[in-house]
Amino acid sequence: MEFLDLYKIRIIDIIDIVLVAFLLYYLYKLVKGTVAINIFVGIVILYGVWKLTELLQMELFSKILGGFLGVGMFALIVVFQQEIRKFLLMLGSTNFNARKRFFRRFKLSSKETHTLHNTKAIVDACRKMSKTKTGALIVIQRNNSLDFVKNTGDVMHAEVNRPIIESIFFKNSPLHDGAMIIEDNTITATRVILPVSNDRRIPQRFGLRHRAAVGITEKTDAVCLVVSEENGQISYLKEGDFVLFEDLEELKNQLETDVTQ
């Protein structure tokens, strides 16, 4: 009977496993594509070795690894401070569209209630402005609210399309300074002042537009498109990092994927 009781699986055990799986999945998503992914994998391997030494009753080695992991938690907080911040932002998101999209993945909600972004118009506008070296900074909201920066600019309510984006960032336009905010395929604010990142890893060739894009994507899960006024280069930023792409078609596909997550 004791042997059978050992292999009894309770409902709470299944819930426990599922919650741990979700936690590891979202932690992996946060560090994927960054240097931190190597540290994350190393920690998982080290933890696995520690549990194996406990199972094999290698007491000395197990104590050494256990002590290292215990003290190392403080160092991990420093190393993963940006990732921890993003994770807490994701958990504390006040945007209910994120939760609706989550349930739609499991087909618990059948209606598509969110507005699809016109990513083609956004990328086409950036392509045109790139050719004329027209500086632009476009912020696309995802889950986190951008109200704390929207209030610094001018309120607008216009559906996203290429001519409007180009006219706003036209050099002689009174609205061209600052950032444009896009929410649910609607331009909701212009001339917005964004927090500027002080990260010293940003190359000096990038100006205030790029630093502002890094700053807002560090503090929220928004994504940014920047067109350089100096050379017309288009940059795409997400989670405080520059995202590489080979051509504008790949950029459009990446943008579509990110704004619908």
SULZIUR-V889842 format. One record per residue. N is the residue number from 1. RES is the residue in three letters. PHI is phi as a letter, one per 40 degrees, with the letter a starting at -180 (NA if undefined). Layout:
N;RES;PHI
N;RES;PHI
This chain:
1;MET;NA
2;GLU;c
3;PHE;c
4;LEU;c
5;ASP;c
6;LEU;c
7;TYR;b
8;LYS;c
9;ILE;b
10;ARG;c
11;ILE;c
12;ILE;c
13;ASP;c
14;ILE;c
15;ILE;c
16;ASP;c
17;ILE;c
18;VAL;c
19;LEU;c
20;VAL;c
21;ALA;c
22;PHE;c
23;LEU;c
24;LEU;c
25;TYR;c
26;TYR;c
27;LEU;c
28;TYR;c
29;LYS;c
30;LEU;c
31;VAL;c
32;LYS;c
33;GLY;g
34;THR;b
35;VAL;c
36;ALA;c
37;ILE;c
38;ASN;c
39;ILE;c
40;PHE;c
41;VAL;c
42;GLY;c
43;ILE;c
44;VAL;c
45;ILE;c
46;LEU;c
47;TYR;c
48;GLY;c
49;VAL;c
50;TRP;c
51;LYS;c
52;LEU;c
53;THR;c
54;GLU;c
55;LEU;c
56;LEU;c
57;GLN;f
58;MET;c
59;GLU;c
60;LEU;c
61;PHE;c
62;SER;c
63;LYS;c
64;ILE;c
65;LEU;c
66;GLY;c
67;GLY;c
68;PHE;c
69;LEU;c
70;GLY;c
71;VAL;c
72;GLY;c
73;MET;c
74;PHE;c
75;ALA;c
76;LEU;c
77;ILE;c
78;VAL;c
79;VAL;c
80;PHE;b
81;GLN;d
82;GLN;c
83;GLU;c
84;ILE;c
85;ARG;c
86;LYS;c
87;PHE;c
88;LEU;c
89;LEU;c
90;MET;c
91;LEU;c
92;GLY;c
93;SER;d
94;THR;c
95;ASN;c
96;PHE;c
97;ASN;c
98;ALA;c
99;ARG;c
100;LYS;c
101;ARG;c
102;PHE;c
103;PHE;c
104;ARG;c
105;ARG;c
106;PHE;b
107;LYS;f
108;LEU;c
109;SER;b
110;SER;c
111;LYS;c
112;GLU;c
113;THR;b
114;HIS;c
115;THR;c
116;LEU;c
117;HIS;c
118;ASN;c
119;THR;c
120;LYS;c
121;ALA;c
122;ILE;c
123;VAL;c
124;ASP;c
125;ALA;c
126;CYS;c
127;ARG;c
128;LYS;c
129;MET;c
130;SER;c
131;LYS;c
132;THR;c
133;LYS;f
134;THR;c
135;GLY;c
136;ALA;a
137;LEU;b
138;ILE;b
139;VAL;b
140;ILE;b
141;GLN;c
142;ARG;b
143;ASN;b
144;ASN;c
145;SER;c
146;LEU;b
147;ASP;c
148;PHE;c
149;VAL;b
150;LYS;d
151;ASN;c
152;THR;c
153;GLY;b
154;ASP;b
155;VAL;c
156;MET;a
157;HIS;a
158;ALA;b
159;GLU;c
160;VAL;c
161;ASN;a
162;ARG;c
163;PRO;d
164;ILE;c
165;ILE;c
166;GLU;c
167;SER;c
168;ILE;c
169;PHE;c
170;PHE;d
171;LYS;d
172;ASN;c
173;SER;c
174;PRO;c
175;LEU;b
176;HIS;c
177;ASP;c
178;GLY;g
179;ALA;b
180;MET;b
181;ILE;b
182;ILE;b
183;GLU;b
184;ASP;f
185;ASN;g
186;THR;b
187;ILE;c
188;THR;b
189;ALA;a
190;THR;b
191;ARG;f
192;VAL;c
193;ILE;c
194;LEU;b
195;PRO;c
196;VAL;c
197;SER;c
198;ASN;b
199;ASP;c
200;ARG;c
201;ARG;c
202;ILE;c
203;PRO;d
204;GLN;c
205;ARG;c
206;PHE;c
207;GLY;c
208;LEU;c
209;ARG;d
210;HIS;c
211;ARG;c
212;ALA;c
213;ALA;c
214;VAL;c
215;GLY;c
216;ILE;c
217;THR;c
218;GLU;c
219;LYS;c
220;THR;b
221;ASP;c
222;ALA;c
223;VAL;b
224;CYS;b
225;LEU;b
226;VAL;b
227;VAL;b
228;SER;c
229;GLU;c
230;GLU;c
231;ASN;b
232;GLY;g
233;GLN;c
234;ILE;c
235;SER;b
236;TYR;b
237;LEU;b
238;LYS;a
239;GLU;f
240;GLY;g
241;ASP;b
242;PHE;c
243;VAL;c
244;LEU;c
245;PHE;a
246;GLU;c
247;ASP;a
248;LEU;c
249;GLU;c
250;GLU;c
251;LEU;c
252;LYS;c
253;ASN;c
254;GLN;c
255;LEU;c
256;GLU;c
257;THR;c
258;ASP;c
259;VAL;c
260;THR;b
261;GLN;c
